[in-house]
């Protein structure tokens, strides 16, 4: 699926930032899931780019790993790695 996000950086003179990402996931085992968000221009035809917005670039990777329950409560370890370029002004 796709994730489109527009952010107001709340800095005077800065335009809004938009990120267009495709989301891919893979279940590596019963206890491990990886989700990756990566730049895409797949939606440019359906949703044309706004010339008043600066387009940023990002890649994020999430790794979820099931851990042993603690006193009957399910536990999950999450690893998160991100690279974000908010671009322009």
C-alpha positions as CSV (number, residue, x, y, z in Angstrom):
1,X,0.0,0.0,0.0
2,X,1.0,3.7,-0.1
3,X,1.4,6.3,2.5
4,X,1.2,10.0,1.6
5,X,2.1,12.5,4.3
6,X,2.1,16.3,4.2
7,X,3.7,18.2,7.1
8,X,3.8,21.8,8.2
9,X,7.3,22.3,9.7
10,X,6.0,25.5,11.5
11,X,9.0,27.5,10.4
12,X,8.3,30.9,9.0
13,X,9.1,31.0,5.2
14,X,9.3,27.2,4.9
15,X,6.8,25.5,2.6
16,X,4.9,22.3,3.6
17,X,6.8,19.0,3.1
18,X,5.2,16.0,1.4
19,X,6.5,12.5,1.5
20,X,5.1,9.8,-0.9
21,X,6.1,6.3,0.2
22,X,5.3,2.7,-0.8
23,X,5.0,0.3,2.1
24,X,6.2,-3.3,1.8
25,X,6.2,-5.9,4.5
26,X,7.6,-9.4,5.0
27,X,6.8,-11.9,7.6
28,X,10.2,-13.6,8.1
29,X,9.0,-16.1,10.7
30,X,6.2,-16.7,13.2
31,X,8.0,-14.3,15.5
32,X,9.4,-11.6,13.2
33,X,7.9,-9.0,10.8
34,X,9.7,-6.4,8.8
35,X,8.0,-3.3,7.3
36,X,9.8,-0.9,4.9
37,X,8.6,2.6,3.8
38,X,10.4,3.8,0.7
39,X,10.1,6.8,-1.7
40,X,7.8,6.3,-4.7
41,X,6.5,8.3,-7.6
42,X,3.9,5.6,-8.5
43,X,1.1,8.0,-7.6
44,X,2.2,11.1,-9.5
45,X,-0.2,10.5,-12.4
46,X,-3.2,9.9,-10.1
47,X,-2.2,12.6,-7.6
48,X,-0.2,15.3,-9.5
49,X,2.6,17.0,-7.5
50,X,1.7,20.4,-6.0
51,X,4.2,23.1,-7.1
52,X,3.7,24.9,-3.7
53,X,5.0,22.0,-1.7
54,X,8.6,20.7,-1.2
55,X,8.9,17.0,-1.7
56,X,11.1,15.3,0.9
57,X,12.7,11.9,0.8
58,X,12.7,9.1,3.4
59,X,13.2,5.5,4.0
60,X,12.2,3.8,7.3
61,X,12.5,0.2,8.3
62,X,10.7,-1.3,11.3
63,X,11.5,-4.8,12.7
64,X,9.0,-6.3,15.1
65,X,10.1,-9.4,17.0
66,X,7.8,-11.4,19.4
67,X,9.4,-12.0,22.8
68,X,8.5,-14.3,25.6
69,X,5.5,-13.2,27.7
70,X,6.2,-11.5,31.0
71,X,3.8,-12.5,33.7
72,X,1.3,-13.5,31.0
73,X,1.7,-10.1,29.1
74,X,2.8,-10.3,25.4
75,X,6.1,-8.5,24.7
76,X,7.5,-7.2,21.4
77,X,10.9,-5.8,20.6
78,X,10.9,-3.0,17.9
79,X,13.9,-1.8,15.9
80,X,13.5,1.4,13.9
81,X,15.9,2.8,11.4
82,X,15.2,6.0,9.4
83,X,16.8,8.3,6.9
84,X,14.9,11.5,6.2
85,X,15.8,14.5,4.0
86,X,13.3,17.3,4.4
87,X,14.8,19.1,1.3
88,X,14.6,22.7,0.1
89,X,13.2,25.7,2.0
